[in-house]
Amino acid sequence: MMRDNLVVLAVDDDLINLKLLKSMLNKSGKVIEVIEAKNGSDAVGILKNRSDIDLILLDIIMPVMGGIEMLKVVRADFNLRQLPIIVLTTDETKKSEALEFGANGFLMKPIRNDDLLKKIAMVIV
């Protein structure tokens, strides 16, 4: 069961995907704040300024800083090492690499609402 009052950082360069994620999370019936970032670099900046983020939903293929590079940066930071990250992508070949660099979960796009909520419930302690 997913808890209330989650702060989720959604990182994706596609605005439609960000809106879809926000809509899916809002349908959960839980109180969830969604912060949007359009690439890994923007997301790292947000993480430096916000200590209340509970989960990252991370696309892999993005301009400026992609998801794998962002995973490496986040996992190298002592304060962020334990932050749950679920990778969302259309490229299944990236699954082992994402998990190797510290992703806590992996979902293939297009994402089903039930699958997303179940995966979040699995990684949020």
C-alpha positions in Angstrom: 0.0 0.0 0.0 1.4 3.4 -1.0 1.5 6.0 1.7 0.1 9.5 1.5 2.0 12.8 1.2 4.6 11.6 -1.2 6.8 14.1 -3.1 7.7 12.6 -6.5 10.3 14.0 -8.9 9.2 13.1 -12.4 12.1 13.5 -14.9 11.2 13.3 -18.6 11.8 15.5 -21.6 8.4 14.8 -23.1 5.8 17.1 -21.6 3.0 14.7 -22.5 4.7 11.9 -20.5 5.0 14.2 -17.5 1.3 15.1 -17.7 0.4 11.4 -18.0 2.5 10.5 -14.9 1.0 13.3 -12.9 -2.5 12.2 -13.9 -1.7 8.6 -13.0 -0.4 9.6 -9.6 -3.4 11.8 -8.9 -5.7 8.9 -9.7 -4.0 6.9 -6.8 -6.3 8.5 -4.3 -3.2 9.5 -2.3 -1.9 13.0 -1.6 1.1 13.3 -4.0 3.1 16.3 -5.0 4.7 15.9 -8.4 7.7 18.0 -9.2 8.6 18.0 -12.9 12.1 18.2 -14.5 12.8 18.0 -18.3 16.2 16.4 -18.0 18.7 14.9 -15.6 20.6 18.1 -15.1 17.5 20.0 -14.1 16.5 17.2 -11.7 19.9 17.2 -10.0 19.5 21.0 -9.4 16.1 20.3 -7.9 17.5 17.5 -5.7 20.2 19.9 -4.4 17.5 22.4 -3.3 14.8 20.0 -1.9 15.4 17.5 0.8 11.7 16.3 0.9 11.7 14.2 -2.3 10.6 10.6 -1.6 10.9 9.1 -5.1 12.2 9.7 -8.6 10.5 8.5 -11.8 13.2 8.7 -14.4 13.2 8.5 -18.1 16.5 7.2 -19.7 16.7 8.9 -23.0 16.8 12.7 -22.5 18.9 15.7 -23.8 21.5 17.5 -21.6 21.8 14.7 -19.0 20.2 11.3 -19.6 18.8 8.9 -17.0 21.9 6.6 -16.7 24.1 9.6 -16.2 21.7 11.0 -13.6 21.6 7.7 -11.8 25.4 7.8 -11.5 25.3 11.3 -10.1 22.5 10.6 -7.6 24.0 7.3 -6.4 27.5 9.0 -5.9 25.9 11.6 -3.5 25.9 10.2 0.1 22.7 12.1 1.0 20.8 10.8 -2.1 22.1 7.2 -2.2 19.0 5.6 -0.7 16.4 7.7 -2.6 14.2 5.3 -4.5 14.4 5.6 -8.3 12.1 3.9 -10.8 13.3 4.0 -14.4 10.6 4.4 -17.1 11.7 3.9 -20.7 10.8 2.5 -24.1 14.3 0.9 -24.4 14.3 -2.5 -22.8 18.0 -2.9 -23.5 18.7 -0.2 -20.8 17.1 -2.3 -18.0 20.3 -4.1 -16.8 22.4 -0.9 -17.0 19.8 1.1 -15.1 19.6 -1.6 -12.4 23.4 -1.9 -12.3 23.7 1.9 -11.6 21.2 1.8 -8.8 17.7 2.0 -10.1 15.2 0.3 -7.6 12.7 -0.6 -10.3 12.1 -0.5 -14.1 8.9 -0.1 -16.1 8.5 -0.2 -19.9 6.5 2.6 -21.6 3.7 2.8 -22.2 3.1 2.5 -18.5 -0.1 1.1 -17.1 -1.5 2.9 -14.1 -1.8 -0.3 -11.9 1.8 -1.3 -12.7 3.2 2.1 -11.8 1.3 2.2 -8.4 2.4 -1.3 -7.6 6.0 -0.6 -8.4 5.9 2.6 -6.3 4.4 0.7 -3.4 7.3 -1.9 -3.7 10.1 0.7 -3.4 8.7 3.2 -0.9 9.5 2.2 2.6 
